[in-house]
């Protein structure tokens, strides 16, 4: 996964290869500032962290289903 510096570098490279390369330096700086702001505020996680959290969620959901079944059984016994 790319870190934020690598993403910024890649965006700068792409900007140089597009019609944006002809923009004035002030406009380029403004655009880069907006992109940096957007990247800084984005909630980006690594694939590894995502997989760890997804697995934790799967385990939690499985445990919740087990507990719901037990509660249903207990409620049935009391009826």
Phi and psi in radians as a Rosetta constraint file:
Dihedral C 1 N 2 CA 2 C 2 CIRCULARHARMONIC -1.400 0.35
Dihedral N 2 CA 2 C 2 N 3 CIRCULARHARMONIC 2.455 0.35
Dihedral C 2 N 3 CA 3 C 3 CIRCULARHARMONIC -1.521 0.35
Dihedral N 3 CA 3 C 3 N 4 CIRCULARHARMONIC 3.045 0.35
Dihedral C 3 N 4 CA 4 C 4 CIRCULARHARMONIC -1.104 0.35
Dihedral N 4 CA 4 C 4 N 5 CIRCULARHARMONIC -0.602 0.35
Dihedral C 4 N 5 CA 5 C 5 CIRCULARHARMONIC -1.156 0.35
Dihedral N 5 CA 5 C 5 N 6 CIRCULARHARMONIC -0.697 0.35
Dihedral C 5 N 6 CA 6 C 6 CIRCULARHARMONIC -1.159 0.35
Dihedral N 6 CA 6 C 6 N 7 CIRCULARHARMONIC -0.655 0.35
Dihedral C 6 N 7 CA 7 C 7 CIRCULARHARMONIC -1.135 0.35
Dihedral N 7 CA 7 C 7 N 8 CIRCULARHARMONIC -0.784 0.35
Dihedral C 7 N 8 CA 8 C 8 CIRCULARHARMONIC -1.050 0.35
Dihedral N 8 CA 8 C 8 N 9 CIRCULARHARMONIC -0.761 0.35
Dihedral C 8 N 9 CA 9 C 9 CIRCULARHARMONIC -1.077 0.35
Dihedral N 9 CA 9 C 9 N 10 CIRCULARHARMONIC -0.756 0.35
Dihedral C 9 N 10 CA 10 C 10 CIRCULARHARMONIC -1.130 0.35
Dihedral N 10 CA 10 C 10 N 11 CIRCULARHARMONIC -0.701 0.35
Dihedral C 10 N 11 CA 11 C 11 CIRCULARHARMONIC -1.100 0.35
Dihedral N 11 CA 11 C 11 N 12 CIRCULARHARMONIC -0.746 0.35
Dihedral C 11 N 12 CA 12 C 12 CIRCULARHARMONIC -1.074 0.35
Dihedral N 12 CA 12 C 12 N 13 CIRCULARHARMONIC -0.712 0.35
Dihedral C 12 N 13 CA 13 C 13 CIRCULARHARMONIC -1.108 0.35
Dihedral N 13 CA 13 C 13 N 14 CIRCULARHARMONIC -0.752 0.35
Dihedral C 13 N 14 CA 14 C 14 CIRCULARHARMONIC -1.133 0.35
Dihedral N 14 CA 14 C 14 N 15 CIRCULARHARMONIC -0.682 0.35
Dihedral C 14 N 15 CA 15 C 15 CIRCULARHARMONIC -1.095 0.35
Dihedral N 15 CA 15 C 15 N 16 CIRCULARHARMONIC -0.586 0.35
Dihedral C 15 N 16 CA 16 C 16 CIRCULARHARMONIC -1.253 0.35
Dihedral N 16 CA 16 C 16 N 17 CIRCULARHARMONIC -0.373 0.35
Dihedral C 16 N 17 CA 17 C 17 CIRCULARHARMONIC -1.698 0.35
Dihedral N 17 CA 17 C 17 N 18 CIRCULARHARMONIC 0.033 0.35
Dihedral C 17 N 18 CA 18 C 18 CIRCULARHARMONIC -1.996 0.35
Dihedral N 18 CA 18 C 18 N 19 CIRCULARHARMONIC 3.086 0.35
Dihedral C 18 N 19 CA 19 C 19 CIRCULARHARMONIC -1.047 0.35
Dihedral N 19 CA 19 C 19 N 20 CIRCULARHARMONIC -0.294 0.35
Dihedral C 19 N 20 CA 20 C 20 CIRCULARHARMONIC -1.162 0.35
Dihedral N 20 CA 20 C 20 N 21 CIRCULARHARMONIC -0.288 0.35
Dihedral C 20 N 21 CA 21 C 21 CIRCULARHARMONIC -1.115 0.35
Dihedral N 21 CA 21 C 21 N 22 CIRCULARHARMONIC -0.387 0.35
Dihedral C 21 N 22 CA 22 C 22 CIRCULARHARMONIC -1.506 0.35
Dihedral N 22 CA 22 C 22 N 23 CIRCULARHARMONIC -0.023 0.35
Dihedral C 22 N 23 CA 23 C 23 CIRCULARHARMONIC -1.202 0.35
Dihedral N 23 CA 23 C 23 N 24 CIRCULARHARMONIC 2.737 0.35
Dihedral C 23 N 24 CA 24 C 24 CIRCULARHARMONIC -1.165 0.35
Dihedral N 24 CA 24 C 24 N 25 CIRCULARHARMONIC 2.799 0.35
Dihedral C 24 N 25 CA 25 C 25 CIRCULARHARMONIC -1.060 0.35
Dihedral N 25 CA 25 C 25 N 26 CIRCULARHARMONIC -0.649 0.35
Dihedral C 25 N 26 CA 26 C 26 CIRCULARHARMONIC -1.101 0.35
Dihedral N 26 CA 26 C 26 N 27 CIRCULARHARMONIC -0.757 0.35
Dihedral C 26 N 27 CA 27 C 27 CIRCULARHARMONIC -1.171 0.35
Dihedral N 27 CA 27 C 27 N 28 CIRCULARHARMONIC -0.669 0.35
Dihedral C 27 N 28 CA 28 C 28 CIRCULARHARMONIC -1.078 0.35
Dihedral N 28 CA 28 C 28 N 29 CIRCULARHARMONIC -0.779 0.35
Dihedral C 28 N 29 CA 29 C 29 CIRCULARHARMONIC -1.106 0.35
Dihedral N 29 CA 29 C 29 N 30 CIRCULARHARMONIC -0.705 0.35
Dihedral C 29 N 30 CA 30 C 30 CIRCULARHARMONIC -1.120 0.35
Dihedral N 30 CA 30 C 30 N 31 CIRCULARHARMONIC -0.760 0.35
Dihedral C 30 N 31 CA 31 C 31 CIRCULARHARMONIC -1.125 0.35
Dihedral N 31 CA 31 C 31 N 32 CIRCULARHARMONIC -0.765 0.35
Dihedral C 31 N 32 CA 32 C 32 CIRCULARHARMONIC -1.118 0.35
Dihedral N 32 CA 32 C 32 N 33 CIRCULARHARMONIC -0.656 0.35
Dihedral C 32 N 33 CA 33 C 33 CIRCULARHARMONIC -1.092 0.35
Dihedral N 33 CA 33 C 33 N 34 CIRCULARHARMONIC -0.745 0.35
Dihedral C 33 N 34 CA 34 C 34 CIRCULARHARMONIC -1.122 0.35
Dihedral N 34 CA 34 C 34 N 35 CIRCULARHARMONIC -0.751 0.35
Dihedral C 34 N 35 CA 35 C 35 CIRCULARHARMONIC -1.113 0.35
Dihedral N 35 CA 35 C 35 N 36 CIRCULARHARMONIC -0.740 0.35
Dihedral C 35 N 36 CA 36 C 36 CIRCULARHARMONIC -1.089 0.35
Dihedral N 36 CA 36 C 36 N 37 CIRCULARHARMONIC -0.715 0.35
Dihedral C 36 N 37 CA 37 C 37 CIRCULARHARMONIC -1.098 0.35
Dihedral N 37 CA 37 C 37 N 38 CIRCULARHARMONIC -0.756 0.35
Dihedral C 37 N 38 CA 38 C 38 CIRCULARHARMONIC -1.098 0.35
Dihedral N 38 CA 38 C 38 N 39 CIRCULARHARMONIC -0.777 0.35
Dihedral C 38 N 39 CA 39 C 39 CIRCULARHARMONIC -1.147 0.35
Dihedral N 39 CA 39 C 39 N 40 CIRCULARHARMONIC -0.666 0.35
Dihedral C 39 N 40 CA 40 C 40 CIRCULARHARMONIC -1.157 0.35
Dihedral N 40 CA 40 C 40 N 41 CIRCULARHARMONIC -0.603 0.35
Dihedral C 40 N 41 CA 41 C 41 CIRCULARHARMONIC -1.549 0.35
Dihedral N 41 CA 41 C 41 N 42 CIRCULARHARMONIC -0.158 0.35
Dihedral C 41 N 42 CA 42 C 42 CIRCULARHARMONIC -1.308 0.35
Dihedral N 42 CA 42 C 42 N 43 CIRCULARHARMONIC 2.468 0.35
Dihedral C 42 N 43 CA 43 C 43 CIRCULARHARMONIC -1.589 0.35
Dihedral N 43 CA 43 C 43 N 44 CIRCULARHARMONIC 1.497 0.35
Dihedral C 43 N 44 CA 44 C 44 CIRCULARHARMONIC -1.822 0.35
Dihedral N 44 CA 44 C 44 N 45 CIRCULARHARMONIC 2.271 0.35
Dihedral C 44 N 45 CA 45 C 45 CIRCULARHARMONIC -2.131 0.35
Dihedral N 45 CA 45 C 45 N 46 CIRCULARHARMONIC 2.772 0.35
Dihedral C 45 N 46 CA 46 C 46 CIRCULARHARMONIC -1.300 0.35
Dihedral N 46 CA 46 C 46 N 47 CIRCULARHARMONIC 2.776 0.35
Dihedral C 46 N 47 CA 47 C 47 CIRCULARHARMONIC -1.039 0.35
Dihedral N 47 CA 47 C 47 N 48 CIRCULARHARMONIC -0.713 0.35
Dihedral C 47 N 48 CA 48 C 48 CIRCULARHARMONIC -1.064 0.35
Dihedral N 48 CA 48 C 48 N 49 CIRCULARHARMONIC -0.821 0.35
Dihedral C 48 N 49 CA 49 C 49 CIRCULARHARMONIC -1.102 0.35
Dihedral N 49 CA 49 C 49 N 50 CIRCULARHARMONIC -0.693 0.35
Dihedral C 49 N 50 CA 50 C 50 CIRCULARHARMONIC -1.061 0.35
Dihedral N 50 CA 50 C 50 N 51 CIRCULARHARMONIC -0.797 0.35
Dihedral C 50 N 51 CA 51 C 51 CIRCULARHARMONIC -1.106 0.35
Dihedral N 51 CA 51 C 51 N 52 CIRCULARHARMONIC -0.708 0.35
Dihedral C 51 N 52 CA 52 C 52 CIRCULARHARMONIC -1.082 0.35
Dihedral N 52 CA 52 C 52 N 53 CIRCULARHARMONIC -0.794 0.35
Dihedral C 52 N 53 CA 53 C 53 CIRCULARHARMONIC -1.190 0.35
Dihedral N 53 CA 53 C 53 N 54 CIRCULARHARMONIC -0.646 0.35
Dihedral C 53 N 54 CA 54 C 54 CIRCULARHARMONIC -1.121 0.35
Dihedral N 54 CA 54 C 54 N 55 CIRCULARHARMONIC -0.720 0.35
Dihedral C 54 N 55 CA 55 C 55 CIRCULARHARMONIC -1.148 0.35
Dihedral N 55 CA 55 C 55 N 56 CIRCULARHARMONIC -0.723 0.35
Dihedral C 55 N 56 CA 56 C 56 CIRCULARHARMONIC -1.071 0.35
Dihedral N 56 CA 56 C 56 N 57 CIRCULARHARMONIC -0.695 0.35
Dihedral C 56 N 57 CA 57 C 57 CIRCULARHARMONIC -1.143 0.35
Dihedral N 57 CA 57 C 57 N 58 CIRCULARHARMONIC -0.724 0.35
Dihedral C 57 N 58 CA 58 C 58 CIRCULARHARMONIC -1.064 0.35
Dihedral N 58 CA 58 C 58 N 59 CIRCULARHARMONIC -0.774 0.35
Dihedral C 58 N 59 CA 59 C 59 CIRCULARHARMONIC -1.111 0.35
Dihedral N 59 CA 59 C 59 N 60 CIRCULARHARMONIC -0.728 0.35
Dihedral C 59 N 60 CA 60 C 60 CIRCULARHARMONIC -1.126 0.35
Dihedral N 60 CA 60 C 60 N 61 CIRCULARHARMONIC -0.729 0.35
Dihedral C 60 N 61 CA 61 C 61 CIRCULARHARMONIC -1.130 0.35
Dihedral N 61 CA 61 C 61 N 62 CIRCULARHARMONIC -0.710 0.35
Dihedral C 61 N 62 CA 62 C 62 CIRCULARHARMONIC -1.108 0.35
Dihedral N 62 CA 62 C 62 N 63 CIRCULARHARMONIC -0.764 0.35
Dihedral C 62 N 63 CA 63 C 63 CIRCULARHARMONIC -1.127 0.35
Dihedral N 63 CA 63 C 63 N 64 CIRCULARHARMONIC -0.689 0.35
Dihedral C 63 N 64 CA 64 C 64 CIRCULARHARMONIC -1.074 0.35
Dihedral N 64 CA 64 C 64 N 65 CIRCULARHARMONIC -0.745 0.35
Dihedral C 64 N 65 CA 65 C 65 CIRCULARHARMONIC -1.083 0.35
Dihedral N 65 CA 65 C 65 N 66 CIRCULARHARMONIC -0.723 0.35
Dihedral C 65 N 66 CA 66 C 66 CIRCULARHARMONIC -1.061 0.35
Dihedral N 66 CA 66 C 66 N 67 CIRCULARHARMONIC -0.804 0.35
Dihedral C 66 N 67 CA 67 C 67 CIRCULARHARMONIC -1.155 0.35
Dihedral N 67 CA 67 C 67 N 68 CIRCULARHARMONIC -0.661 0.35
Dihedral C 67 N 68 CA 68 C 68 CIRCULARHARMONIC -1.100 0.35
Dihedral N 68 CA 68 C 68 N 69 CIRCULARHARMONIC -0.698 0.35
Dihedral C 68 N 69 CA 69 C 69 CIRCULARHARMONIC -1.108 0.35
Dihedral N 69 CA 69 C 69 N 70 CIRCULARHARMONIC -0.758 0.35
Dihedral C 69 N 70 CA 70 C 70 CIRCULARHARMONIC -1.096 0.35
Dihedral N 70 CA 70 C 70 N 71 CIRCULARHARMONIC -0.727 0.35
Dihedral C 70 N 71 CA 71 C 71 CIRCULARHARMONIC -1.105 0.35
Dihedral N 71 CA 71 C 71 N 72 CIRCULARHARMONIC -0.743 0.35
Dihedral C 71 N 72 CA 72 C 72 CIRCULARHARMONIC -1.098 0.35
Dihedral N 72 CA 72 C 72 N 73 CIRCULARHARMONIC -0.703 0.35
Dihedral C 72 N 73 CA 73 C 73 CIRCULARHARMONIC -1.118 0.35
Dihedral N 73 CA 73 C 73 N 74 CIRCULARHARMONIC -0.773 0.35
Dihedral C 73 N 74 CA 74 C 74 CIRCULARHARMONIC -1.110 0.35
Dihedral N 74 CA 74 C 74 N 75 CIRCULARHARMONIC -0.716 0.35
Dihedral C 74 N 75 CA 75 C 75 CIRCULARHARMONIC -1.135 0.35
Dihedral N 75 CA 75 C 75 N 76 CIRCULARHARMONIC -0.645 0.35
Dihedral C 75 N 76 CA 76 C 76 CIRCULARHARMONIC -1.177 0.35
Dihedral N 76 CA 76 C 76 N 77 CIRCULARHARMONIC -0.643 0.35
Dihedral C 76 N 77 CA 77 C 77 CIRCULARHARMONIC -1.164 0.35
Dihedral N 77 CA 77 C 77 N 78 CIRCULARHARMONIC -0.582 0.35
Dihedral C 77 N 78 CA 78 C 78 CIRCULARHARMONIC -1.378 0.35
Dihedral N 78 CA 78 C 78 N 79 CIRCULARHARMONIC -0.298 0.35
